[in-house]
Amino acid sequence: GGMENQTLSFCNDADTALVAHETAHQWFGDAVTCKTWNDCWLNEGFAVYTTDLFYRYCDGETFFDTLISPDERGVTSQRGGTVYTPDSLLQTQVLGGLIYGKGALVLHMLHFVLGSDSAYFRALREYVTGPLRYGVASTGDLQASVSKSMGKDFSWFFNQWVYGIGYPIYTISWDAQDGLHPAVAIEQTGSSAVSPLFTMSIELEFRGNGIDTFVQVLDDQPLKSFGFSFPRVV
């Protein structure tokens, strides 16, 4: 299909997604190159992610949602596996699907965790234009760069979603009570017994007469309950 090179990318045709993907490598892959084959998601996950952003900008949010759905289905069809490729799999899965699809989804999630466009894109800009530029980077280098940009430790995120195996499976229970004071319980199990627990912020949407609001909760236990109060029934 295509191959990024520092001065000229090769594409076998002018397919829009292919051109966007290989162009993205001018930053993620060429300006900053993965330090080892284990870290190859820093090239490919970022290129898929950047292509997603390109399509969202050009074709809108609805098309973007449709675009990433196959990646979501592909990732959740594999109950094991990691974004970071361990040494034991380098000979057979160095360019496995998870480094592309899950790598991109992890970056979308990191955007959500950092909380705003301004914080997220500042962190990415500092990663690409900082001391790693025109050099090589490991997953640990990206983690350190993001942590430095945000002024807090994000090892928990990388340990779960990049180095960790599989993904969480959530079961949501809802007790409306009187509709003004609902309770929500979130139970989670890991798709792989190796990574049984994932800490993550989750958005809950409450709707009612004149109410349509999102509330963010931090889920960090196998079973956790949350209580809410609203002025009208939801």
N, C-alpha and C positions, 0 to 999 in steps of 0.2 A: 503493500500500500504506500507507505511513505517512510522517510527517515530524516530526522533533524540533523543538520550539520551547522557548525558555528557561523558559516558565511552563506550557505545556500542549502535550503531544505529540498529534498526530492519527494515528489508526489507523482503517483502513477496516473492521476487525472485531477481535474479541478473540482472534485467533490468538496462542498463547502465545509463539512465537518472535518474532513481530512486536512484541508488547508488550515483551518482554525487550530486543529490539534498540533500540527507540526510547527505552526507559527508560535504557539504558546511555548514550545520547547526553546525558543530563543531566550526566554527568561528562565523557565524551569527545565533544566537539562543542559543548557549551554552556558548561560550567565552564571548559574549555580548548578554544578553537576553532582550527581549522587556519588558519595564517597566509596560505597561498595555496592555489589549487586544485591545485597540484602536490603538496601535502601532505595531500590529502583522505583518504589511508589512515589518518591519525591519528584521523579520525572513524570511518570505516567499518570498518577493520580491527579497531579496538578494540571496536566495537559487536558485530561477529561473534564476536570472542574472548570478550567478556563473556557473550554468549548461550551459547557453548559451556560456559563455567564454570557457568552457571545449570543447564543440562541435566545436567552431570556431577554437580552437587550433588544434584539432584532424582532423577535416574534411574540414576546409577551409571556406572562406568568402561566397562562393555561397551557401553552405549548411546552414551556419549560417543565411543568409537572408531568406532562405526557412523556417528555424526553427522558427523565430520570427514573420513571417507573420500571423499565426493564432492568436498570442497574439494581434497584431495590429488590426486585424479584430474584435476580441472579445471585445477589449476596445472601439473601435469606434462604435460598435453596441449598446453600452450603453451611451445614450446621457447625463445621469446624473451620480451621484455616485462619491465617493472620494476614494483615496488610504488610507487616514487616516479614520478609522471607527468611526463615531460619536456615542455618548452614545445611541442615539435613535435607532440605528441599531444593537447594540451589541447582542441582543437576537436572531436576525434572520440572520444577515449577517456577523458575526464575522470573518468567513473564506471565504468571498465572492471572486469571481474571480478577482476583481480589485486589491486586495492586492498581488496577484500572478503576473498576466500578466502586469497590469499597473505599479505595483511596480517595476518590472524588467525593463520595458521600461523607467520609470523615471530615473533609475540609468544609463541606456545607454545615456539618454539625459543629465544627469549631467556630464557624461564623456565628451560629446560634448561641454557643456558650459564651463567646466574648461580648455579645450583647448589642452591638451596633455596627453599622457599616464603617463609621469613622475609626473605631478601635481595631476592627478586624483588618481593614485594608492598610491602616498604618502599620500594624504588626507584620503583614506580608511585605510591605514596601521596605521595612527595616531589615527583614530577612534577605531580600533580594539585593538591596543596595548597600548593605552593611559590609562588615569584614569578610563575609563568605563570598562576595561577588568575585567572579572570575576565578573561583576556586572550587573546592568540593565540600559537600555537606552530608552529614549523617542525620538520621532521624533524631538523635540526641541533640544535634546542632540546631535543628528546627525547633525542638522543644525548648532549648535554652534561649533561643532568640525570641520566641513568643513569650516565654516567662519574663524575660528582661523587658520586653516592650510593655507588658501589662503590669509589671511590678508584683506579680504573684506566681506561685509555683503551679504549673499545669502538668506535672508528671502524672497525676491521677488520670487525666484525660488520655494521654498517650499510652500509659500502661494498659488501660482498658481497651481502647479502640484501635490502636496500631499494633501493639505487642500482644494484646489479649486475643483469645481464641473465641470465635463465634460472636454471638449477639444476645441481648436480653429478649425474652418473650414475656409480654405483659398481660396480665388479666386485671380488668377494671371492674370493681363492684361499686354500685351507686345506691345510696339510701336518700331518697328525696325528703324524708321526714315531712315537715309541713311546707316544703318548697322554699322556705326562707332560710333554713339552716341545713343545707344538704351536707352529707358526708361522702367522701370518696376514699375507697381503699385500693391501693395498687400493689399487686403481688407480681413478683418477677422470678423467673427461673432462667438460667443460662442455657443457650442451645447446646453448649458443651459443658460437661462437668468440670473441665479444667478452669473455666472462667464462670463461676456460679453467680457472681454479683456485679452489676454495673451501676455506678453512680452517675445520675444524669438528671438535668432539669427537664421537666415535662410540662407542656402547655395543656391546660384544661380550658375548654370553652363552655361558658354557661349562657343559655339563651332563655329569655322570658319576654313578657310584655314590656317593651321599651328597654330591654337589657340584652346586650350581645357583647360579652366581655371575655377576655382571656386572662387566666390566672396561672402563673408559673410556680410550680412546686419542685422541690429537690427530693428525688427518690433515691435513697441510699440504704435501703434495707430490703430483705426478702419480702416483707409485708409491712406496709406503712399506710396509716390512715391520716386523712386531712379533713378538717372541718371548715365550713364557710358560712358567712352571713350575707344576705342580700335584702335590699329594701322591698323587693317584690318577688313573687314566685318565679323560680327558674326550673 
